[in-house]
Amino acid sequence: MAVRALGTYDFPPKEPREDFGTDLLIYTYFEGNSFFVAPSAWRVPPDMPWEAFRAEVLDPWLGADPDFDPSALTNWRIDDVPFEPKEDTTLDSLGIGWKSVIRFNH
C-alpha cells in the first residue's frame, strides 16, 4: 500500500552527522538469522581495521546467538554491493561510510 503525505516532510535528523565527529554510524544486519531479527547500529572510527571491527564489534555481538559459527559467515555486502572483507583494511577503505549497512548471512 502506498503512503501519501498530507504535508511537507521537513525535519532535522535525530542523529545529525556533526554530532559524531569523525566517527561513522553504521548498521549490521545478519540476514536470515532468527536470533537477530533487525539491524544493529554501531559507532566506530572510519580508520578502524576490519580485523578489529570483527573482533571488537561483530563477533562479541553475534556470540549472543548460541548457534553462531564465525567461520560460516558469507555473502558480505555494503549497501547491497558485494565486498570481500580484508583484515588489515580500514572500514573507510572498504567503502563503509556514514549510515552504511553491512549485510551478511551464512
Stockholm file with secondary structure:
# STOCKHOLM 1.0

chainA/1-106         MAVRALGTYDFPPKEPREDFGTDLLIYTYFEGNSFFVAPSAWRVPPDMPWEAFRAEVLDPWLGADPDFDPSALTNWRIDDVPFEPKEDTTLDSLGIGWKSVIRFNH
#=GR chainA/1-106 SS CCCCCSSCCCCCCSSCGGGGTTCEEEEEEETTCSSCCSCEEEEECTTCBHHHHIIIIIHHHHTTSTTCCGGGCEEEEETTEECCCCTTSBTTTTTCCTTCEEEEEC
#=GC SS_cons         CCCCCSSCCCCCCSSCGGGGTTCEEEEEEETTCSSCCSCEEEEECTTCBHHHHIIIIIHHHHTTSTTCCGGGCEEEEETTEECCCCTTSBTTTTTCCTTCEEEEEC
//
